[in-house]
Amino acid sequence: MRIRSSTGPCPLNERVWDSFVIASKGHIMQTWQWGELKAKFGWRAVRVALEEGGHLVAGAQILFRPLPPGISIAYIPKGPIVDWADLDLTKGLFSAIHPIARQQRAIFLKIEPDLPDDRVLEQRLEGLGFHPSPQTIQPRRTILVNLKPSLDEMLMGMKPKTRYNIRLSARKGVEIREGKAADLDTFYRLMQVTSKRGGFRVHTREYYEAAYHLFVPKGLAKLLLATYGGKTLAGLMAFALGDRAWYFYGASSNEERNRMPNYALQWAAIRWAKERGCSVYDLWGIPDEEEETLEREFIKRSDGLWGIYRFKRGFGGKVVRYAGAFDYVYSPLLYRLWVKLWSAWRG
C-alpha cells in the first residue's frame, strides 16, 4: 500500500482526489474545492491518501491553521474517509496523517467523522489515541430530509403549517430565481440583516463570493433568491455532492415577512437537490438536544438554534446526531492552553 499526498512525490490532483471523495460517498467538506475555499481564509489544505492497486482506498483532507509562534492546529472536517470497520486500514491512514501534522507543528489534530453518534466508534478512536473533544466545529445534530418520495409525497410529509406557508408564498406573489455572481452583494446584505436579527456571526462577503465561484460553476452549489415586486426578500446557498445535498447559508430581510419567502426558497432548494439526483437533503444544524426535548421546548424557546429548529422541523425529515469531534494531542501543554483560550473566547 502506497502513501500519496498533495505535497509529496506523485502528488494528488483535484480530479483524482474528488473522484475518490465522490466514489467513497464522502462529505463535501472533504472535496478539493472546500480545501481551496478554506485556503483563501487562513488555512492550508493538505490531502493524504492510501493507494492500493492503483486506486485510493482511504484518505483525508487536513486543514492547517497557522498560529504564532510557528505552530498550528490540524483539522479534518467530516472525515477522514476510511472504512472504519477495517482497523488495519484505519491505523495505516493515521500513520500517514500524524507525521504530516507533526511536520506542520500541529499541537493537536481534530477530526469530526461523517458518521452517526456511536459508542463503538468512540471506543475505536480512543484505542487510536483520540479522546472526545470539548470543542465541536460542525453542528452535532441535524435534520435529514428523504428526497426519494415524489414531490407530492414530500409535501404531505411536512408539517401542515409548513405546507400551507409554501403555498401561501406562491399565492402572495413570491418568485424564486437563480442567483448570479452579480447578486452576491445583495445576498451578503441579507446575511448581515439576518446576523443582526439572530445575534450570530456570519462570514465575510469575500467568503461567500469565493464559495460561489468555487462551487456554483461546477454544479456543486446553487444560489437561490426569493423576490417580490422587484425586491429580494431572502436568499440561500445550497451545496450538493453525489447523492447528498446540504443547506449551509440562508438569509432574509425584515420586509414582507408575511409572504413567507423562506418557505418558498427552502422548497425550491429541496426540488433542486432532488432534480440533481440527490436522495438526502441535510438542513444542517439544530439544537443538540434529544428529540423529546426538541419537541417539548421549541414553542417556548427562541435562543441559539431554537428559532431555526422551529422552521426546519416543518419540512419533515429525521433528526440525526453525529459522532462529534475527537482530538489527538501532540503537545499536551499547548493543548490545555488552547482549550482554555477557546472556552474563554466562546464564553
C-alpha positions in Angstrom: 0.0 0.0 0.0 1.4 3.4 -1.0 1.0 6.8 0.7 0.2 9.7 -1.6 -0.3 13.3 -0.7 -0.9 16.6 -2.4 2.6 17.7 -1.4 4.7 14.6 -1.9 6.0 12.6 -4.9 3.3 11.7 -7.4 1.1 14.3 -5.9 -2.7 14.0 -5.8 -4.6 16.4 -8.0 -8.1 17.8 -8.0 -9.5 15.2 -10.5 -8.1 12.2 -8.7 -9.0 13.5 -5.2 -12.6 14.5 -5.9 -13.2 11.3 -7.8 -12.2 9.4 -4.7 -14.4 11.5 -2.4 -17.4 11.1 -4.7 -16.9 7.3 -5.1 -16.5 6.9 -1.3 -19.7 9.0 -0.7 -17.6 11.5 1.2 -18.8 14.8 2.6 -18.5 18.0 0.5 -16.2 19.4 3.2 -13.6 16.8 2.0 -13.6 18.0 -1.6 -10.7 19.8 -3.2 -12.9 22.9 -3.6 -13.6 23.1 0.1 -9.9 23.0 0.8 -9.4 25.8 -1.7 -12.1 27.8 -0.1 -10.5 27.5 3.4 -7.1 28.2 1.9 -8.3 31.7 0.9 -9.1 32.5 4.5 -6.1 31.5 6.6 -6.0 27.7 6.3 -3.7 25.4 4.4 -5.2 22.2 2.8 -3.1 19.0 2.6 -4.6 15.8 1.1 -3.2 12.4 2.1 -4.4 9.0 0.9 -3.5 5.3 0.9 -3.4 3.8 -2.6 -3.7 0.1 -3.4 -3.8 -1.5 -6.8 -3.9 2.0 -8.5 -6.9 3.1 -6.5 -7.2 5.3 -3.5 -8.8 3.3 -0.6 -8.6 5.8 2.3 -7.8 9.5 2.7 -8.2 12.8 4.5 -8.2 16.4 3.6 -6.4 18.1 6.5 -6.8 21.8 7.2 -3.9 23.5 9.0 -4.4 26.8 10.7 -1.1 28.6 11.5 -0.7 30.1 14.9 2.1 32.2 16.5 4.8 31.4 17.2 5.2 28.9 14.3 2.8 26.3 15.5 -0.6 25.2 14.1 -3.8 23.3 14.6 -4.9 20.5 12.3 -8.5 19.8 11.5 -10.2 17.1 9.3 -13.8 18.3 8.8 -16.3 15.5 8.2 -13.5 12.9 7.8 -11.3 11.1 7.3 -12.7 8.9 4.6 -12.0 5.3 5.5 -13.7 2.0 6.2 -13.8 2.4 10.0 -14.5 -1.3 10.4 -11.1 -2.1 8.8 -8.8 -1.4 11.8 -5.6 -2.1 9.9 -6.6 0.4 7.1 -7.6 3.0 9.7 -4.3 2.6 11.6 -2.5 2.9 8.3 -4.2 6.1 7.4 -3.5 7.8 10.7 0.1 6.5 10.5 0.3 8.6 7.3 -1.5 11.6 8.8 0.4 12.1 12.1 3.8 12.7 10.5 2.3 15.4 8.3 0.6 17.0 11.3 3.9 17.0 13.2 5.8 18.4 10.3 3.3 21.4 10.4 4.0 21.7 14.2 0.3 21.0 15.0 -0.4 21.0 18.7 -3.4 18.6 18.1 -5.4 17.0 15.3 -9.2 17.4 15.5 -11.4 15.1 13.4 -15.2 15.1 13.0 -16.1 11.8 11.3 -19.1 11.9 9.0 -20.8 9.2 10.9 -23.8 8.9 13.4 -23.1 9.0 17.1 -21.9 5.6 18.0 -20.2 4.3 21.2 -18.3 1.6 19.2 -16.7 4.3 17.0 -15.8 6.3 20.1 -14.1 3.2 21.7 -12.3 2.6 18.4 -11.0 6.1 18.3 -9.9 6.0 21.9 -7.9 2.9 21.0 -6.2 5.0 18.3 -5.2 7.7 20.8 -8.1 10.1 20.4 -10.4 11.5 23.0 -13.8 13.2 22.7 -13.1 16.9 22.2 -14.7 19.7 24.3 -14.8 21.8 21.1 -17.0 20.8 18.1 -16.9 22.8 14.9 -19.7 21.5 12.8 -23.3 21.0 14.1 -23.7 17.9 16.2 -27.3 17.4 15.4 -29.3 17.9 12.2 -32.4 17.0 10.2 -32.1 14.8 7.1 -34.9 15.0 4.6 -35.5 12.0 2.4 -35.8 13.1 -1.2 -36.7 9.7 -2.7 -40.5 10.1 -2.4 -42.4 12.2 -5.0 -42.8 15.9 -4.6 -46.5 15.4 -3.6 -45.5 12.8 -1.0 -42.8 15.0 0.4 -45.3 17.9 0.8 -47.6 15.5 2.6 -44.8 14.5 4.9 -44.3 18.1 6.1 -46.0 19.8 9.0 -49.3 21.2 7.9 -48.2 24.8 8.7 -45.1 24.5 6.6 -47.1 23.0 3.6 -49.6 25.9 4.0 -46.8 28.5 4.1 -45.2 27.2 0.9 -48.4 27.5 -0.9 -49.2 30.9 0.7 -45.9 32.3 -0.5 -46.8 31.4 -4.1 -50.2 32.9 -3.8 -48.7 36.1 -2.4 -46.5 36.6 -5.4 -43.1 35.4 -4.2 -40.9 34.2 -7.0 -37.7 32.2 -6.9 -34.8 32.8 -9.2 -31.3 31.5 -9.6 -28.8 34.0 -8.2 -25.7 35.1 -10.2 -22.4 36.5 -9.2 -23.8 40.0 -9.5 -26.3 39.1 -6.7 -23.6 38.4 -4.1 -23.7 42.0 -2.7 -27.5 41.6 -2.2 -27.1 38.1 -0.6 -24.4 39.4 1.7 -26.6 42.4 2.8 -29.3 39.9 3.7 -26.8 37.8 5.6 -25.9 40.9 7.7 -29.5 41.7 8.4 -30.1 38.1 9.5 -26.9 38.1 11.6 -28.1 41.3 13.4 -31.6 39.9 13.9 -30.4 36.5 15.1 -27.4 37.6 17.1 -24.9 35.3 15.4 -21.7 35.8 13.3 -21.5 35.4 9.5 -18.7 35.0 7.1 -17.3 38.0 5.2 -18.6 38.9 1.8 -15.4 37.6 0.2 -16.1 34.2 1.7 -19.5 33.8 0.1 -18.0 35.1 -3.2 -15.2 32.6 -3.1 -17.7 29.8 -2.2 -19.9 30.8 -5.2 -17.0 30.8 -7.7 -15.5 27.6 -6.4 -18.8 25.5 -6.3 -21.5 27.0 -8.4 -19.8 26.8 -11.9 -19.0 23.1 -11.2 -22.7 22.4 -10.4 -21.9 21.7 -6.7 -23.9 24.6 -5.3 -26.8 26.9 -6.2 -27.6 30.4 -5.1 -31.3 30.9 -4.9 -33.2 34.2 -4.3 -36.8 34.9 -3.3 -38.2 38.1 -4.8 -41.4 40.2 -4.7 -42.2 43.4 -6.5 -38.6 43.8 -7.6 -37.2 43.4 -4.1 -35.0 40.5 -3.0 -36.5 39.2 0.3 -34.4 36.1 1.0 -31.6 34.0 -0.3 -29.8 30.7 0.4 -26.8 28.8 -0.9 -27.3 25.0 -1.0 -24.5 22.5 -1.9 -24.6 19.0 -3.4 -22.2 16.2 -3.9 -23.1 12.7 -5.1 -26.5 11.7 -3.6 -26.4 14.3 -0.8 -27.2 18.0 -0.5 -26.7 20.5 2.3 -28.3 23.8 3.3 -25.4 25.8 4.6 -26.2 29.5 4.3 -29.5 31.3 4.4 -30.7 34.9 5.0 -33.8 37.1 4.8 -34.7 40.7 5.1 -37.0 42.2 7.7 -39.5 43.2 5.0 -42.6 41.4 3.7 -42.0 38.5 6.1 -45.8 37.8 6.0 -45.2 36.5 2.4 -43.2 33.6 3.8 -40.3 33.8 1.3 -38.1 31.5 3.3 -40.5 28.6 2.9 -40.7 29.0 -0.9 -36.9 29.3 -1.0 -36.3 26.1 1.0 -38.8 24.2 -1.1 -37.0 25.4 -4.3 -33.7 24.2 -2.9 -35.2 20.8 -2.0 -36.5 20.5 -5.5 -33.2 21.5 -7.0 -31.4 18.8 -4.9 -34.0 16.2 -5.9 -33.7 17.1 -9.6 -30.0 16.8 -9.4 -30.3 13.2 -8.2 -29.8 13.6 -4.5 -31.6 11.3 -2.1 -30.9 13.2 1.1 -31.1 16.9 2.0 -29.3 18.0 5.1 -30.9 21.0 6.8 -27.7 21.5 8.8 -27.8 22.4 12.4 -30.4 22.3 15.1 -30.0 22.4 19.0 -28.1 19.4 20.3 -31.0 18.1 22.4 -32.9 14.8 22.4 -35.9 14.7 20.1 -38.3 14.7 23.0 -36.7 17.9 24.4 -36.8 19.5 21.0 -40.5 18.9 20.6 -41.3 19.9 24.1 -39.3 23.2 24.1 -39.3 24.6 20.5 -42.5 26.7 21.0 -41.2 28.3 24.2 -37.6 29.0 23.1 -36.0 31.2 20.5 -32.4 31.5 21.7 -29.5 29.9 19.8 -30.6 27.4 17.2 -34.1 27.1 18.6 -35.8 29.5 16.2 -34.1 27.8 13.3 -35.3 24.4 14.6 -38.9 25.7 14.7 -38.5 26.5 10.9 -36.6 23.4 9.9 -38.7 20.8 11.7 -41.6 21.7 9.5 -40.0 20.2 6.4 -40.2 16.7 7.9 -37.2 14.5 7.9 -35.3 12.6 10.5 -33.3 14.0 13.4 -29.8 12.6 13.4 -26.9 13.1 15.8 -23.4 12.9 14.5 -20.3 11.4 16.3 -18.9 14.8 17.1 -15.3 15.9 17.4 -12.2 13.9 18.7 -8.7 15.2 19.4 -5.3 13.6 19.1 -2.9 15.6 21.1 0.7 16.2 20.1 1.6 18.9 22.6 -0.3 18.4 25.9 0.8 21.7 27.5 -0.1 23.8 24.5 -3.3 21.9 24.0 -4.5 22.7 27.5 -3.8 26.3 26.9 -5.7 26.2 23.6 -8.7 24.7 25.3 -8.7 27.4 28.0 -8.4 30.2 25.4 -11.1 28.7 23.2 -13.5 28.3 26.1 -12.9 31.9 27.2 -13.5 33.2 23.6 -16.7 31.1 23.1 -18.0 32.0 26.6 
